């Protein structure tokens, strides 16, 4: 249904800080559910995926005492997405535990309402605990989840319903979900018995191919893999490779109970394990989860970001967004991994002979203040003047070998009248592009022109707020990543 973007491989990193300056303010039976009204052409859909959710055993007390508090710290992140989905690891039933597995994860069916209030729209059900309370316990789970107005996928009263995709319509796009159990433990649905959809490569790949003809975006949930392994095991890698050829856009994995790296392979976002979103396990990395947010449009996946959560105190708390290693975009207060190169907005460079405020390094014109009027932004150097603030930091190199300090200024296009100028920029800007209300920047050091970092600056009305820098050079640009008509900073061809 769409043209696929180019391949890019990205893994997880940890974030760092950016700049310092002084002067100025520079601090199937297919089910289709409509969750949002269609918007203008070019709009994007945001999908948030998390890993294992267990609402019984050691978590039950927290949900019973104050269910709102358990998800309070992440509700704003879930609430801004168009579709939020997780893997439900606990049967929601009052029936007794009948599985030979000694881990009794059965939970109160009413906990489904806490998940609904947290923002969940869909829950994948096929896993190794789905039928711990028997086939009827699975039917109780489906009923409890759907009573809370959350959709289910991957389990049902018979094989046809268990293997049926769920298609969610959001902002004019069709997002299709399939879910499979790769552990081989859950009772498999048959023609006349409740159960889960098991991973059987031939039929699963055909289901994905069929769904790709109906949906703009295809998300495939896989429960499996070696528990507590921090890297993708060979079995999950093999499944991912098979799905890449069948038309899947996202592999949404869980079951290892620890977070594994997220990557893009063959134009598909692959997350083989997002860890535990809410569980009662203890030990290294078992209280850590990954929140995977996907941004997609009619052409496929545009970008994604990975956030780390922690629930050591039985409360899901957001920790940080991880930085990208490949091409990146700055949007909504974090860096996103670009999956394909977006169309770039044209910008206008300023000529060297027109700049009178110093030695021009880089400059461009655009709507940097976001008021709809074009301004000129220039990175330049001029003879250094010591300020009282600088005297309090003698350890800082404020000037280059030629005695010049680095600056950034915003000017009226005609006559270059000053609007705002940074007193001194510790990481000089060697290249920049002007976006709508923001800058994309490349930084070097005072006496070495080699690019060392990329950044983004957002206009706040009085100056700029700066993003954490990401290591390495690249090419700055501006693109409308989220389809709102405004361009955001992007960094391409990162080195």
Buried (B, 14 or more C-beta within 10 A) or exposed (E): BEEBBEEBEBBBBEBEEBBBBBBBEBEBEBBEBEBBEEBEEEBBBBBBBBBBBBBBBEBBEBBEEEBEEBBBBBBEBBEEBBBBBBBBBBBBBEBEBEBEEEBBBBBBBBBBBBBBBBBBBBBBBBBBBBBBBBBEBBBBBBBBBEBBEBBBBBBBBBBEBBBBBBBBBBBBBBBBBBBBBBBEBBBBBEEEEBBBBBBBBEBBBEBBBBBBEBBBBBBBBBBBBBBBBEBBBEBBBEBBBBBBEBBBBBBBBBBBBBBBBBBBBBBBBBBBBBBBBBBBBEEEBBBBBBBBBBBBBBBBBBBBBBBBBBBEEBBBBBEEBBBBBBBBBBBBEBBBBBBBBBEBBEBEEBEEEEBEBBBBBBBBBBBBBBEEEBBBBBBBBBEBEEBEBBEEEEEEEBBBEEEBBBBBBBBEBEEBEEBBBBBBBBBBBBBBBBBBBBBBBBBBBBEEEEBBBBBBBBBBEEBBBBBBBBBBBBBBBBBBBBBBEBBBBBBBEBE
